[in-house]
Amino acid sequence: MPFSKIANSIGASVTLKLNAEAARMRAAGDPVIHLGGGEPKSLAPESALSAGAAMLKTGEIRYTPAAGTPAMRDAIIAYTEKFYGRKVERTNVMASAGAKQAIMVALIALVDPGDEVVFPAPYWVSYPDMARLAGGVPVPVYASDGSFQPTLDEMIAAITPRTRVVMLNSPNNPSGKVFDEDWLRALIGYCEERGIHVLMDDIYHRLVFDGRVAVPCYDCTERSVDDSTLVVLNGVSKQYAMTGFRIGWAVGPSRLIRAMADIQSHQSGGPCSLSQAAAVAAIHGAQDSVTDLRAALESNRNELMALLKDVPGLKAGVPEGTFYCFADFRAFDTDSTRLAARLLEKVQVVTVPGVEFGMEGFLRLSYCGPGEDVREGVRRIKWLLDESAGPSLEAGQKVFSR
Ligand SMILES: Cc1ncc(COP(=O)(O)O)c(C=O)c1O
């Protein structure tokens, strides 16, 4: 087919494909356990729902400025002051249709054909394709010791004169790793000196466990927001369980933000006005839903880790944040796509193959669903992988057999 080179280089998002497959199986009556999801199942904050509903009732649902309404930009400013200790101006912030779009317009604004976009592995599935969509070359960086955080030297060794962007996500999807402050400070400083932009994807920064906090990246630079090459990407999707509202944002140097907003003005225009009103209310409103979500996720994480210990051969480090665990299944199958397909077919458990995150032999297990799903999912995985377990397993009305 005569499609563009870019179209031919991009695949569909694997996680969205898995969601569609799980939904199809569920609709057919199968007792699917979804450990592949990327969204909390709690409800959006009441403040957000009422603000959205009130605006909807007015019937005045109009275009907004490409960078977002003044109220939305002020909410991003308030958020940045609260969580990063930096007072920024309206010219430093913009809203987008999800953090995804904010990342994408940042890449389009920064990357020329052939420029390199460097990020640690394992990485969020979309980073390589996003870099390609912007015409760039994705450069994943692996830790030689097999851990989930390359050393500073390993990161720096991957940076070349073609590097325009370093993308970081902490806590990290899929590993749940929170990157160390010294590492962040040194890497940000190195990039600032060379004019390389650091896209800090903070979409999970409030979902960190054990009383810890993710280091606010502006603590890692002495420079002003306009003089720094740091760009913070965030949004309401995960922390407020508002994935479908599609509101994310970027905070960064004014000149870059203007270029990004100009790109967005032609691409999609300002994000949905209703969703912006809801996001503003979520940011300014009561924050107990975030506290409750974090507590529920932490409890699920604890339960998952305890259960995984009982699966002989499986190795899993304790995630420090997010709602994912990136577990090493190489003792059972070194081909993660084949193993995920087998789990779906034989015991109807959805997982995401590690190869999609750049690490073969691992599976990403999500624990953002109900605790019962975590328990039942691991029970089925354990049964399938344990050769000595009986020939069949009962799961509600269904009996799985080998
Ligand atoms: C690391 C990371 N960044 C960004 C996003 C996208 O967030 P949004 O829903 O705001 O587009 C996700 C969603 O899965 C993610 O995992």
The ligand as a Gaussian input file, in Angstrom:
#p B3LYP/6-31G(d) Opt

LIG

0 1
 C        4.706000       6.592000      31.037000
 C        3.438000       7.130000      30.486000
 N        3.411000       8.371000      29.970000
 C        2.296000       8.893000      29.452000
 C        1.123000       8.176000      29.417000
 C       -0.090000       8.771000      28.755000
 O       -0.908000       9.471000      29.593000
 P       -2.205000      10.230000      29.062000
 O       -3.367000       9.352000      29.330000
 O       -2.227000      11.487000      29.862000
 O       -2.021000      10.504000      27.606000
 C        1.096000       6.871000      29.930000
 C       -0.133000       6.060000      29.849000
 O       -0.128000       4.859000      29.925000
 C        2.279000       6.351000      30.489000
 O        2.310000       5.106000      31.002000

